[in-house]
Amino acid sequence: MPDQEHDAATGDPQIVDRLVAFGTALREAGLPVGTDDVLTFCGAVAELTPSDLEDVYWSGRTTLVNRRDHLPVYDELFRRYFLHVPAGAERKHTKDRHAPQGSTGTINVPDAEPGDRESEEPPLVLGLQASSLEIERTKKFSACSDAELAAVRRMIARMRVEPPKRRTRRYCNDPSGSVIDVRRMARAEMDLHTAATALLRMDRKRKPRTLVLLLDVSGSMADHSRNLLQFAYSMRQAAQKVEVFCFGTRLTRVTPLLDRRNPDAAMRLAAEKVVDWDGGTRIGDSVETFVKDWGRRGLSRGATVIICSDGLDRGDPAVLAVAMEKLERLSHRIVWMNPLHDAQGGVPPTLAMAVVGPHIDEITSGKDLASLEDFASRLAQIG
């Protein structure tokens, strides 16, 4: 599987030819760059993002440069090959200009590795890959073009998610804790043969709480399912105690498939395993299957369950009500992410949403990038 991901990333001959030509130019400029170095450079770019110039820059700097005095030559050729800056052009400071959002951008790349002493020279300015798109965070996924959706998914993949934590029965030292550590104070007093000078406190340890995501991938969620699965991938990368299931007319566990470094490969494998993608919807049957096969085994006990669905259900509402009641007893909290939540001012737009209303703790929207970013920032407090 890694070889297939590598081939997919380096399959464009134009990208490979440009990377090889860059290595050849470095060799002609006097840098000791061999064929093995160029192959390593291409492999490093393939593992990262070939369209991100920052990744390309650091891949080449790590694999093609061996001495500090070669950095000026490398930076000059990189600007010439990838940024189309003429030789000898004056560097510009990013603080003196502001690029329009979505069209061009700049990255400050230090001339020294992290931890080295600061250099008196200004940092090298790299330009991000030019783009004519301006990503609006409040633009609905259903209204985005294919190019805009691709950019949104790259932003979701880099989203930082902090999972919620639960309090355990064990205690740990905490200066701001609510419990006085009498034992530690007594030991300190016996060791010093003096009275303790300050109160020593402790509090319960906190561990990440299990997150369970149930993603609706039916036909009515076609505009959102791919982005929500990308969001689930980011959550899986942030914490290992994350379980992801997809459902339409049946439930499919895709958690192992998301343990891939390449998000596109993970999405492709998940889509291949879910046989009812873009099909019908039976939320009640899917939730019942989860409770029976996974929830009662302990997966949902004390967990925060996030159900992503628009509530357009073709199943029996009575089955959904019973399944949600069981899930509510097993889990810690249930959050429902509905892209149609704001469509009617918070009024349940479907019968299924009216049925699940008494069993969920919070309902939020996942219709655009802004709502996903807001949910990610609040997730630590939600759980």
C-alpha positions as CSV (number, residue, x, y, z in Angstrom):
1,M,0.0,0.0,0.0
2,P,2.8,2.6,0.7
3,D,4.2,2.0,-2.8
4,Q,0.8,2.7,-4.3
5,E,0.5,5.9,-2.3
6,H,4.0,6.9,-3.4
7,D,3.2,6.3,-7.1
8,A,0.0,8.2,-6.8
9,A,1.8,11.3,-5.4
10,T,4.6,11.2,-8.0
11,G,2.5,10.1,-10.9
12,D,2.6,13.5,-12.7
13,P,5.7,13.4,-15.0
14,Q,5.8,17.2,-15.0
15,I,6.3,17.4,-11.3
16,V,9.0,14.7,-11.4
17,D,10.8,16.4,-14.3
18,R,10.8,19.7,-12.5
19,L,12.2,18.2,-9.3
20,V,14.9,16.4,-11.2
21,A,15.8,19.6,-13.2
22,F,16.1,21.5,-9.9
23,G,18.5,18.8,-8.6
24,T,20.5,19.1,-11.8
25,A,20.7,22.8,-11.5
26,L,22.0,22.6,-8.0
27,R,24.7,20.1,-9.2
28,E,25.7,22.5,-12.0
29,A,25.9,25.3,-9.4
30,G,28.5,23.4,-7.4
31,L,26.5,21.6,-4.8
32,P,27.4,17.9,-4.3
33,V,24.0,16.5,-5.3
34,G,23.9,12.9,-6.5
35,T,21.3,10.8,-8.1
36,D,20.4,9.2,-4.8
37,D,19.9,12.6,-3.3
38,V,17.5,13.5,-6.1
39,L,15.5,10.3,-5.6
40,T,15.3,10.9,-1.9
41,F,14.1,14.4,-2.6
42,C,11.3,13.2,-4.9
43,G,10.3,10.6,-2.3
44,A,10.2,13.2,0.4
45,V,8.0,15.5,-1.7
46,A,5.7,12.5,-2.5
47,E,5.1,11.8,1.2
48,L,4.1,15.5,1.8
49,T,2.1,17.8,-0.5
50,P,3.7,18.4,-4.0
51,S,1.5,21.4,-4.5
52,D,2.7,23.1,-1.3
53,L,5.9,25.1,-1.9
54,E,6.7,25.1,1.7
55,D,6.8,21.3,1.8
56,V,8.9,21.3,-1.4
57,Y,11.3,23.8,0.0
58,W,12.0,22.0,3.3
59,S,12.2,18.6,1.5
60,G,14.9,19.9,-0.8
61,R,16.7,21.7,2.0
62,T,16.8,18.6,4.1
63,T,17.8,16.1,1.4
64,L,19.9,18.2,-1.0
65,V,21.9,20.6,1.2
66,N,24.7,19.3,3.4
67,R,26.6,22.4,4.4
68,R,25.4,25.8,5.7
69,D,27.4,27.8,3.2
70,H,25.4,26.1,0.4
71,L,22.1,27.6,1.6
72,P,22.4,30.9,-0.3
73,V,22.9,29.0,-3.6
74,Y,20.0,26.7,-2.8
75,D,17.7,29.6,-1.9
76,E,18.6,31.5,-5.0
77,L,17.9,28.6,-7.3
78,F,14.7,27.7,-5.5
79,R,13.4,31.2,-6.1
80,R,14.4,31.0,-9.7
81,Y,12.8,27.6,-10.4
82,F,9.7,27.6,-8.3
83,L,8.9,31.3,-7.7
84,H,10.1,32.6,-11.1
85,V,12.2,35.3,-9.4
86,P,15.0,36.6,-11.7
87,A,18.6,36.1,-10.5
88,G,19.8,38.8,-8.2
89,A,16.3,40.2,-7.5
90,E,16.0,42.0,-4.2
91,R,14.2,40.2,-1.4
92,K,11.0,41.7,-0.2
93,H,9.7,41.7,3.3
94,T,6.3,40.3,4.0
95,K,5.7,43.0,6.6
96,D,5.8,45.7,4.0
97,R,3.0,44.3,1.8
98,H,-0.2,42.4,2.2
99,A,-1.3,39.8,-0.3
100,P,-5.0,39.4,-1.1
101,Q,-6.5,36.4,0.7
102,G,-7.0,33.4,-1.6
103,S,-4.8,34.7,-4.5
104,T,-1.2,34.7,-3.2
105,G,0.4,34.3,0.1
106,T,3.8,34.3,1.7
107,I,5.7,32.2,4.2
108,N,8.6,33.3,6.3
109,V,11.3,30.6,6.2
110,P,14.2,31.1,8.6
111,D,17.7,30.8,7.3
112,A,18.7,28.6,10.2
113,E,17.3,25.4,11.7
114,P,15.1,25.7,14.8
115,G,17.3,26.1,17.8
116,D,20.3,27.7,16.0
117,R,21.3,31.3,16.8
118,E,19.4,34.1,15.2
119,S,20.8,35.4,11.9
120,E,21.1,39.1,11.1
121,E,19.9,38.5,7.5
122,P,16.1,38.9,6.8
123,P,14.2,35.6,6.4
124,L,13.7,34.2,3.0
125,V,10.3,34.9,1.6
126,L,8.6,32.1,-0.2
127,G,5.3,32.4,-2.1
128,L,2.5,29.9,-1.7
129,Q,1.1,28.4,-4.8
130,A,-0.9,31.0,-6.6
131,S,-4.6,30.4,-6.7
132,S,-7.5,32.3,-8.1
133,L,-9.8,31.0,-5.4
134,E,-11.0,32.8,-2.4
135,I,-12.2,30.4,0.2
136,E,-15.2,31.8,2.1
137,R,-15.5,30.0,5.4
138,T,-19.2,30.7,5.5
139,K,-20.0,29.4,2.0
140,K,-22.0,26.2,2.1
141,F,-20.4,23.1,0.9
142,S,-23.3,22.5,-1.5
143,A,-22.5,25.9,-3.2
144,C,-18.7,25.3,-3.6
145,S,-17.2,24.4,-6.9
146,D,-14.9,21.3,-7.2
147,A,-11.8,23.4,-6.9
148,E,-13.1,25.2,-3.9
149,L,-14.1,21.9,-2.2
150,A,-10.5,20.6,-2.8
151,A,-9.1,23.7,-1.1
152,V,-11.5,23.3,1.8
153,R,-10.5,19.7,2.3
154,R,-6.9,20.6,2.5
155,M,-7.7,23.2,5.1
156,I,-9.8,20.6,7.1
157,A,-6.9,18.1,6.9
158,R,-4.7,20.7,8.6
159,M,-7.3,21.6,11.3
160,R,-6.1,21.1,14.9
161,V,-8.6,19.2,17.0
162,E,-8.3,18.8,20.7
163,P,-10.4,15.9,22.0
164,P,-12.4,16.2,25.3
165,K,-11.0,14.7,28.5
166,R,-12.6,12.9,31.4
167,R,-11.7,12.8,35.0
168,T,-10.3,9.5,36.3
169,R,-10.3,8.2,39.8
170,R,-6.5,8.6,40.2
171,Y,-5.1,11.8,41.6
172,C,-2.0,13.8,40.5
173,N,-0.2,16.8,41.9
174,D,-1.9,20.1,40.9
175,P,-1.1,23.4,42.5
176,S,-4.6,24.7,41.6
177,G,-6.4,21.4,42.6
178,S,-9.4,21.3,44.9
179,V,-8.2,18.6,47.2
180,I,-5.4,19.0,49.8
181,D,-2.7,16.4,49.6
182,V,-2.4,15.5,53.3
183,R,-0.1,12.5,52.8
184,R,2.4,14.4,50.7
185,M,2.4,17.2,53.3
186,A,3.0,14.7,56.1
187,R,5.9,13.1,54.3
188,A,7.4,16.5,53.6
189,E,7.1,17.4,57.2
190,M,8.8,14.2,58.4
191,D,11.6,14.6,55.9
192,L,12.3,18.2,56.9
193,H,11.4,17.9,60.6
194,T,9.6,21.2,60.2
195,A,6.1,22.2,59.6
196,A,5.0,22.4,55.9
197,T,5.4,25.9,54.5
198,A,2.5,25.7,52.1
199,L,-0.6,23.7,51.3
200,L,0.0,21.0,48.7
201,R,-2.9,20.3,46.5
202,M,-3.9,17.6,44.0
203,D,-6.7,16.8,41.6
204,R,-7.9,13.9,39.5
205,K,-6.1,13.0,36.4
206,R,-7.6,13.6,33.0
207,K,-7.6,11.3,30.1
208,P,-8.9,11.7,26.6
209,R,-12.5,10.8,26.3
210,T,-13.5,8.3,23.5
211,L,-15.0,10.0,20.5
212,V,-17.4,8.1,18.2
213,L,-18.5,9.6,14.9
214,L,-21.4,8.2,12.9
215,L,-21.3,9.7,9.4
216,D,-24.3,9.7,7.1
217,V,-23.0,9.0,3.6
218,S,-26.4,8.7,1.9
219,G,-27.5,10.5,-1.3
220,S,-29.0,13.4,0.6
221,M,-25.6,14.1,2.3
222,A,-23.6,13.9,-0.9
223,D,-22.6,17.6,-0.6
224,H,-21.2,17.1,2.9
225,S,-20.2,13.5,3.5
226,R,-16.8,13.8,1.8
227,N,-15.9,16.9,3.9
228,L,-17.2,15.4,7.1
229,L,-15.1,12.2,6.5
230,Q,-12.1,14.5,6.0
231,F,-13.0,16.1,9.4
232,A,-13.2,12.7,11.0
233,Y,-9.7,11.9,9.5
234,S,-8.3,15.0,11.2
235,M,-9.9,14.0,14.5
236,R,-8.4,10.5,14.1
237,Q,-5.0,11.9,13.5
238,A,-5.3,14.1,16.6
239,A,-6.3,11.3,19.0
240,Q,-6.2,7.6,18.8
241,K,-9.4,7.1,20.9
242,V,-11.6,8.1,17.9
243,E,-13.9,5.6,16.2
244,V,-15.5,6.4,12.9
245,F,-18.5,4.7,11.3
246,C,-20.3,5.4,8.0
247,F,-23.9,4.5,7.4
248,G,-26.6,4.7,4.8
249,T,-28.8,1.7,4.9
250,R,-26.2,-0.2,6.9
251,L,-23.3,0.5,9.3
252,T,-19.7,0.2,8.3
253,R,-16.6,0.7,10.5
254,V,-13.9,2.7,8.7
255,T,-11.6,3.5,11.6
256,P,-8.6,1.3,10.5
257,L,-8.8,2.8,7.0
258,L,-8.2,6.3,8.3
259,D,-4.8,5.4,9.8
260,R,-3.0,6.5,6.7
261,R,-0.5,9.3,6.3
262,N,-2.0,10.3,2.9
263,P,-5.5,11.6,3.5
264,D,-6.5,11.1,-0.1
265,A,-5.6,7.4,0.2
266,A,-7.6,7.1,3.4
267,M,-10.7,8.7,1.8
268,R,-10.4,6.4,-1.2
269,L,-10.2,3.2,0.9
270,A,-13.1,4.3,3.0
271,A,-15.3,5.0,0.0
272,E,-14.4,1.6,-1.5
273,K,-15.4,-0.2,1.7
274,V,-18.8,1.6,2.2
275,V,-20.9,-0.2,-0.3
276,D,-24.0,2.0,0.3
277,W,-22.4,5.3,-0.4
278,D,-24.9,7.8,-1.9
279,G,-27.7,5.4,-1.3
280,G,-30.7,5.4,1.0
281,T,-30.9,6.2,4.7
282,R,-31.9,4.1,7.6
283,I,-30.7,6.0,10.7
284,G,-32.6,4.0,13.2
285,D,-31.3,0.6,11.9
286,S,-27.8,1.9,11.8
287,V,-27.8,3.3,15.3
288,E,-29.4,0.0,16.6
289,T,-26.6,-2.0,14.9
290,F,-24.0,0.2,16.5
291,V,-25.5,-0.2,20.0
292,K,-25.9,-4.0,19.6
293,D,-22.5,-4.8,18.0
294,W,-20.3,-2.0,19.4
295,G,-21.9,0.1,22.1
296,R,-22.8,-2.7,24.5
297,R,-19.2,-4.0,24.3
298,G,-18.0,-0.8,25.9
299,L,-17.1,1.4,22.9
300,S,-19.8,4.0,23.7
301,R,-19.6,3.8,27.5
302,G,-18.5,7.3,28.7
303,A,-17.9,8.4,25.1
304,T,-19.0,11.5,23.2
305,V,-21.0,10.3,20.2
306,I,-21.2,12.7,17.2
307,I,-23.9,11.8,14.6
308,C,-23.5,13.7,11.3
309,S,-26.8,13.5,9.4
310,D,-29.4,15.7,7.8
311,G,-32.2,13.6,9.4
312,L,-33.8,12.6,6.0
313,D,-34.6,9.1,7.1
314,R,-36.5,6.4,5.3
315,G,-36.7,4.0,8.2
316,D,-39.2,3.5,11.0
317,P,-39.3,6.5,13.5
318,A,-40.1,4.0,16.3
319,V,-36.9,2.1,15.7
320,L,-34.9,5.3,15.7
321,A,-36.5,6.4,19.0
322,V,-35.7,3.1,20.7
323,A,-32.1,3.0,19.4
324,M,-31.5,6.6,20.5
325,E,-32.8,5.9,23.9
326,K,-30.4,2.9,24.3
327,L,-27.5,5.0,23.0
328,E,-28.3,7.8,25.4
329,R,-28.1,5.4,28.4
330,L,-24.7,4.1,27.2
331,S,-22.9,7.3,26.1
332,H,-21.7,10.4,28.0
333,R,-23.0,13.0,25.5
334,I,-24.7,12.9,22.1
335,V,-24.0,15.7,19.6
336,W,-26.0,15.9,16.4
337,M,-24.3,17.7,13.5
338,N,-27.0,18.6,10.9
339,P,-26.3,20.8,7.9
340,L,-30.0,21.7,7.7
341,H,-30.1,22.9,11.3
342,D,-30.2,26.6,10.4
343,A,-32.6,26.2,7.4
344,Q,-35.7,26.7,9.4
345,G,-34.5,28.8,12.3
346,G,-33.7,25.8,14.6
347,V,-37.1,24.1,14.0
348,P,-36.7,20.4,13.4
349,P,-37.0,20.1,9.6
350,T,-37.6,16.4,9.5
351,L,-39.6,13.8,11.5
352,A,-36.4,12.0,12.5
353,M,-34.9,15.2,14.1
354,A,-38.1,15.6,16.1
355,V,-37.8,12.0,17.3
356,V,-34.1,12.3,18.4
357,G,-34.5,15.7,20.0
358,P,-35.2,14.5,23.5
359,H,-32.1,12.2,23.4
360,I,-29.4,14.5,22.2
361,D,-27.4,17.0,24.3
362,E,-26.5,19.5,21.5
363,I,-27.3,20.1,17.9
364,T,-24.8,22.0,15.7
365,S,-24.3,22.7,12.0
366,G,-21.7,21.3,9.7
367,K,-22.7,23.1,6.5
368,D,-19.5,25.1,6.0
369,L,-15.9,25.4,7.0
370,A,-16.6,28.0,9.7
371,S,-19.1,25.7,11.5
372,L,-16.5,22.9,11.5
373,E,-13.8,25.2,12.8
374,D,-16.1,26.5,15.6
375,F,-17.0,22.9,16.5
376,A,-13.4,21.9,16.6
377,S,-12.5,24.8,18.9
378,R,-15.4,23.9,21.3
379,L,-15.0,20.2,21.2
380,A,-12.8,20.0,24.4
381,Q,-15.5,21.8,26.4
382,I,-18.4,19.9,24.7
383,G,-17.2,16.5,25.7
